[in-house]
Amino acid sequence: MKKTLTIFGFLAVFPAGVALADDDCFVPMADWQPRDAVAQLAEENGWTVRRIKIDDGCYEIDGRDAEGRRIEVTVHPATLQVIEFEYEDEDDDDRPRRDREGADDD
């Protein structure tokens, strides 16, 4: 009886763990498209690429869309399907800048 309850307990928790991993791309590196293909995808969509990196096993494009808005796009490494597309908050770049005029007077 304890064995049956343990199995049911495991099965009840298992689907939740799988759902949490949906944002990750688990693909063997041999099946990945090259970075040049990701850059081509960005160009075809009118995006300006600042950086292409790998995050959670997926390609991630940081850049700007055709209207100049900051974007972050998650791309499946094998199919080059867009998994997630986000507009970045521009407020992050509005940090106060130091006045440089008096900086060299030390």
PyMOL CGO cylinders between C-alpha atoms (Angstrom):
from pymol import cmd
from pymol.cgo import CYLINDER

trace = [
    CYLINDER, 0.00, 0.00, 0.00, 2.83, 2.42, 0.85, 0.3, 1, 1, 1, 1, 1, 1,
    CYLINDER, 2.83, 2.42, 0.85, 4.43, 1.68, -2.52, 0.3, 1, 1, 1, 1, 1, 1,
    CYLINDER, 4.43, 1.68, -2.52, 1.19, 2.58, -4.34, 0.3, 1, 1, 1, 1, 1, 1,
    CYLINDER, 1.19, 2.58, -4.34, 0.85, 5.85, -2.41, 0.3, 1, 1, 1, 1, 1, 1,
    CYLINDER, 0.85, 5.85, -2.41, 4.47, 6.74, -3.16, 0.3, 1, 1, 1, 1, 1, 1,
    CYLINDER, 4.47, 6.74, -3.16, 3.92, 6.15, -6.88, 0.3, 1, 1, 1, 1, 1, 1,
    CYLINDER, 3.92, 6.15, -6.88, 0.72, 8.23, -6.89, 0.3, 1, 1, 1, 1, 1, 1,
    CYLINDER, 0.72, 8.23, -6.89, 2.50, 10.98, -5.01, 0.3, 1, 1, 1, 1, 1, 1,
    CYLINDER, 2.50, 10.98, -5.01, 5.31, 11.01, -7.53, 0.3, 1, 1, 1, 1, 1, 1,
    CYLINDER, 5.31, 11.01, -7.53, 2.91, 11.08, -10.47, 0.3, 1, 1, 1, 1, 1, 1,
    CYLINDER, 2.91, 11.08, -10.47, 0.98, 13.96, -8.93, 0.3, 1, 1, 1, 1, 1, 1,
    CYLINDER, 0.98, 13.96, -8.93, 4.14, 16.09, -8.69, 0.3, 1, 1, 1, 1, 1, 1,
    CYLINDER, 4.14, 16.09, -8.69, 5.77, 14.99, -11.95, 0.3, 1, 1, 1, 1, 1, 1,
    CYLINDER, 5.77, 14.99, -11.95, 3.55, 16.94, -14.41, 0.3, 1, 1, 1, 1, 1, 1,
    CYLINDER, 3.55, 16.94, -14.41, 4.17, 20.16, -12.48, 0.3, 1, 1, 1, 1, 1, 1,
    CYLINDER, 4.17, 20.16, -12.48, 7.92, 19.71, -12.91, 0.3, 1, 1, 1, 1, 1, 1,
    CYLINDER, 7.92, 19.71, -12.91, 7.51, 19.19, -16.64, 0.3, 1, 1, 1, 1, 1, 1,
    CYLINDER, 7.51, 19.19, -16.64, 5.36, 22.32, -16.94, 0.3, 1, 1, 1, 1, 1, 1,
    CYLINDER, 5.36, 22.32, -16.94, 8.05, 24.40, -15.24, 0.3, 1, 1, 1, 1, 1, 1,
    CYLINDER, 8.05, 24.40, -15.24, 10.63, 23.32, -17.82, 0.3, 1, 1, 1, 1, 1, 1,
    CYLINDER, 10.63, 23.32, -17.82, 8.58, 24.38, -20.86, 0.3, 1, 1, 1, 1, 1, 1,
    CYLINDER, 8.58, 24.38, -20.86, 10.60, 27.58, -21.36, 0.3, 1, 1, 1, 1, 1, 1,
    CYLINDER, 10.60, 27.58, -21.36, 13.82, 25.64, -21.82, 0.3, 1, 1, 1, 1, 1, 1,
    CYLINDER, 13.82, 25.64, -21.82, 15.03, 24.22, -25.12, 0.3, 1, 1, 1, 1, 1, 1,
    CYLINDER, 15.03, 24.22, -25.12, 16.50, 20.77, -24.74, 0.3, 1, 1, 1, 1, 1, 1,
    CYLINDER, 16.50, 20.77, -24.74, 18.03, 20.02, -28.12, 0.3, 1, 1, 1, 1, 1, 1,
    CYLINDER, 18.03, 20.02, -28.12, 21.35, 18.28, -28.85, 0.3, 1, 1, 1, 1, 1, 1,
    CYLINDER, 21.35, 18.28, -28.85, 23.91, 20.78, -30.15, 0.3, 1, 1, 1, 1, 1, 1,
    CYLINDER, 23.91, 20.78, -30.15, 24.29, 18.70, -33.31, 0.3, 1, 1, 1, 1, 1, 1,
    CYLINDER, 24.29, 18.70, -33.31, 20.70, 19.66, -34.22, 0.3, 1, 1, 1, 1, 1, 1,
    CYLINDER, 20.70, 19.66, -34.22, 21.13, 23.42, -33.71, 0.3, 1, 1, 1, 1, 1, 1,
    CYLINDER, 21.13, 23.42, -33.71, 20.93, 25.92, -36.54, 0.3, 1, 1, 1, 1, 1, 1,
    CYLINDER, 20.93, 25.92, -36.54, 24.03, 28.17, -36.77, 0.3, 1, 1, 1, 1, 1, 1,
    CYLINDER, 24.03, 28.17, -36.77, 24.06, 31.71, -35.33, 0.3, 1, 1, 1, 1, 1, 1,
    CYLINDER, 24.06, 31.71, -35.33, 24.14, 33.04, -38.89, 0.3, 1, 1, 1, 1, 1, 1,
    CYLINDER, 24.14, 33.04, -38.89, 20.68, 31.53, -39.41, 0.3, 1, 1, 1, 1, 1, 1,
    CYLINDER, 20.68, 31.53, -39.41, 19.43, 33.33, -36.29, 0.3, 1, 1, 1, 1, 1, 1,
    CYLINDER, 19.43, 33.33, -36.29, 20.90, 36.60, -37.58, 0.3, 1, 1, 1, 1, 1, 1,
    CYLINDER, 20.90, 36.60, -37.58, 19.18, 35.97, -40.92, 0.3, 1, 1, 1, 1, 1, 1,
    CYLINDER, 19.18, 35.97, -40.92, 15.85, 35.40, -39.11, 0.3, 1, 1, 1, 1, 1, 1,
    CYLINDER, 15.85, 35.40, -39.11, 16.29, 38.73, -37.33, 0.3, 1, 1, 1, 1, 1, 1,
    CYLINDER, 16.29, 38.73, -37.33, 17.10, 40.53, -40.58, 0.3, 1, 1, 1, 1, 1, 1,
    CYLINDER, 17.10, 40.53, -40.58, 14.04, 39.04, -42.30, 0.3, 1, 1, 1, 1, 1, 1,
    CYLINDER, 14.04, 39.04, -42.30, 11.87, 40.38, -39.47, 0.3, 1, 1, 1, 1, 1, 1,
    CYLINDER, 11.87, 40.38, -39.47, 13.43, 43.86, -39.61, 0.3, 1, 1, 1, 1, 1, 1,
    CYLINDER, 13.43, 43.86, -39.61, 15.18, 43.51, -36.25, 0.3, 1, 1, 1, 1, 1, 1,
    CYLINDER, 15.18, 43.51, -36.25, 18.52, 45.11, -35.46, 0.3, 1, 1, 1, 1, 1, 1,
    CYLINDER, 18.52, 45.11, -35.46, 20.61, 42.66, -33.44, 0.3, 1, 1, 1, 1, 1, 1,
    CYLINDER, 20.61, 42.66, -33.44, 22.68, 43.89, -30.52, 0.3, 1, 1, 1, 1, 1, 1,
    CYLINDER, 22.68, 43.89, -30.52, 23.52, 40.43, -29.21, 0.3, 1, 1, 1, 1, 1, 1,
    CYLINDER, 23.52, 40.43, -29.21, 22.68, 36.77, -29.79, 0.3, 1, 1, 1, 1, 1, 1,
    CYLINDER, 22.68, 36.77, -29.79, 23.23, 34.62, -26.74, 0.3, 1, 1, 1, 1, 1, 1,
    CYLINDER, 23.23, 34.62, -26.74, 22.22, 31.21, -25.42, 0.3, 1, 1, 1, 1, 1, 1,
    CYLINDER, 22.22, 31.21, -25.42, 19.87, 31.15, -22.44, 0.3, 1, 1, 1, 1, 1, 1,
    CYLINDER, 19.87, 31.15, -22.44, 18.28, 27.97, -21.00, 0.3, 1, 1, 1, 1, 1, 1,
    CYLINDER, 18.28, 27.97, -21.00, 19.34, 26.11, -24.13, 0.3, 1, 1, 1, 1, 1, 1,
    CYLINDER, 19.34, 26.11, -24.13, 17.55, 28.55, -26.46, 0.3, 1, 1, 1, 1, 1, 1,
    CYLINDER, 17.55, 28.55, -26.46, 18.88, 31.33, -28.66, 0.3, 1, 1, 1, 1, 1, 1,
    CYLINDER, 18.88, 31.33, -28.66, 18.03, 34.77, -27.30, 0.3, 1, 1, 1, 1, 1, 1,
    CYLINDER, 18.03, 34.77, -27.30, 18.18, 37.87, -29.48, 0.3, 1, 1, 1, 1, 1, 1,
    CYLINDER, 18.18, 37.87, -29.48, 18.60, 41.27, -27.83, 0.3, 1, 1, 1, 1, 1, 1,
    CYLINDER, 18.60, 41.27, -27.83, 18.04, 44.15, -30.17, 0.3, 1, 1, 1, 1, 1, 1,
    CYLINDER, 18.04, 44.15, -30.17, 15.48, 46.52, -31.63, 0.3, 1, 1, 1, 1, 1, 1,
    CYLINDER, 15.48, 46.52, -31.63, 12.45, 46.03, -33.84, 0.3, 1, 1, 1, 1, 1, 1,
    CYLINDER, 12.45, 46.03, -33.84, 11.78, 47.96, -37.05, 0.3, 1, 1, 1, 1, 1, 1,
    CYLINDER, 11.78, 47.96, -37.05, 10.28, 50.86, -35.04, 0.3, 1, 1, 1, 1, 1, 1,
    CYLINDER, 10.28, 50.86, -35.04, 13.37, 51.08, -32.80, 0.3, 1, 1, 1, 1, 1, 1,
    CYLINDER, 13.37, 51.08, -32.80, 11.80, 49.55, -29.68, 0.3, 1, 1, 1, 1, 1, 1,
    CYLINDER, 11.80, 49.55, -29.68, 14.03, 47.31, -27.56, 0.3, 1, 1, 1, 1, 1, 1,
    CYLINDER, 14.03, 47.31, -27.56, 13.15, 43.64, -27.90, 0.3, 1, 1, 1, 1, 1, 1,
    CYLINDER, 13.15, 43.64, -27.90, 14.16, 40.29, -26.48, 0.3, 1, 1, 1, 1, 1, 1,
    CYLINDER, 14.16, 40.29, -26.48, 13.26, 37.29, -28.62, 0.3, 1, 1, 1, 1, 1, 1,
    CYLINDER, 13.26, 37.29, -28.62, 13.65, 33.64, -27.58, 0.3, 1, 1, 1, 1, 1, 1,
    CYLINDER, 13.65, 33.64, -27.58, 14.19, 31.30, -30.54, 0.3, 1, 1, 1, 1, 1, 1,
    CYLINDER, 14.19, 31.30, -30.54, 14.16, 27.50, -30.65, 0.3, 1, 1, 1, 1, 1, 1,
    CYLINDER, 14.16, 27.50, -30.65, 17.70, 26.44, -31.68, 0.3, 1, 1, 1, 1, 1, 1,
    CYLINDER, 17.70, 26.44, -31.68, 16.68, 23.64, -34.07, 0.3, 1, 1, 1, 1, 1, 1,
    CYLINDER, 16.68, 23.64, -34.07, 13.53, 25.00, -35.73, 0.3, 1, 1, 1, 1, 1, 1,
    CYLINDER, 13.53, 25.00, -35.73, 14.21, 28.74, -35.35, 0.3, 1, 1, 1, 1, 1, 1,
    CYLINDER, 14.21, 28.74, -35.35, 10.61, 29.11, -34.21, 0.3, 1, 1, 1, 1, 1, 1,
    CYLINDER, 10.61, 29.11, -34.21, 10.01, 32.21, -32.08, 0.3, 1, 1, 1, 1, 1, 1,
    CYLINDER, 10.01, 32.21, -32.08, 9.10, 30.92, -28.62, 0.3, 1, 1, 1, 1, 1, 1,
    CYLINDER, 9.10, 30.92, -28.62, 8.79, 34.26, -26.85, 0.3, 1, 1, 1, 1, 1, 1,
    CYLINDER, 8.79, 34.26, -26.85, 8.81, 37.88, -27.97, 0.3, 1, 1, 1, 1, 1, 1,
    CYLINDER, 8.81, 37.88, -27.97, 9.10, 40.67, -25.40, 0.3, 1, 1, 1, 1, 1, 1,
    CYLINDER, 9.10, 40.67, -25.40, 9.37, 44.42, -25.59, 0.3, 1, 1, 1, 1, 1, 1,
    CYLINDER, 9.37, 44.42, -25.59, 11.95, 45.60, -23.08, 0.3, 1, 1, 1, 1, 1, 1,
    CYLINDER, 11.95, 45.60, -23.08, 11.15, 48.43, -20.68, 0.3, 1, 1, 1, 1, 1, 1,
    CYLINDER, 11.15, 48.43, -20.68, 12.92, 51.59, -21.85, 0.3, 1, 1, 1, 1, 1, 1,
    CYLINDER, 12.92, 51.59, -21.85, 12.91, 52.97, -18.27, 0.3, 1, 1, 1, 1, 1, 1,
    CYLINDER, 12.91, 52.97, -18.27, 15.92, 50.76, -17.50, 0.3, 1, 1, 1, 1, 1, 1,
    CYLINDER, 15.92, 50.76, -17.50, 18.04, 52.99, -19.75, 0.3, 1, 1, 1, 1, 1, 1,
    CYLINDER, 18.04, 52.99, -19.75, 16.96, 56.26, -18.11, 0.3, 1, 1, 1, 1, 1, 1,
    CYLINDER, 16.96, 56.26, -18.11, 19.58, 56.10, -15.38, 0.3, 1, 1, 1, 1, 1, 1,
    CYLINDER, 19.58, 56.10, -15.38, 21.00, 59.49, -14.37, 0.3, 1, 1, 1, 1, 1, 1,
    CYLINDER, 21.00, 59.49, -14.37, 24.19, 60.37, -16.20, 0.3, 1, 1, 1, 1, 1, 1,
    CYLINDER, 24.19, 60.37, -16.20, 27.13, 61.90, -14.41, 0.3, 1, 1, 1, 1, 1, 1,
    CYLINDER, 27.13, 61.90, -14.41, 28.05, 65.45, -15.36, 0.3, 1, 1, 1, 1, 1, 1,
    CYLINDER, 28.05, 65.45, -15.36, 31.37, 65.09, -17.17, 0.3, 1, 1, 1, 1, 1, 1,
    CYLINDER, 31.37, 65.09, -17.17, 32.26, 68.80, -17.31, 0.3, 1, 1, 1, 1, 1, 1,
    CYLINDER, 32.26, 68.80, -17.31, 33.81, 68.93, -13.84, 0.3, 1, 1, 1, 1, 1, 1,
    CYLINDER, 33.81, 68.93, -13.84, 35.09, 65.34, -13.77, 0.3, 1, 1, 1, 1, 1, 1,
    CYLINDER, 35.09, 65.34, -13.77, 38.56, 66.18, -15.17, 0.3, 1, 1, 1, 1, 1, 1,
    CYLINDER, 38.56, 66.18, -15.17, 39.17, 69.12, -12.80, 0.3, 1, 1, 1, 1, 1, 1,
    CYLINDER, 39.17, 69.12, -12.80, 40.46, 66.94, -9.95, 0.3, 1, 1, 1, 1, 1, 1,
]
cmd.load_cgo(trace, "trace")
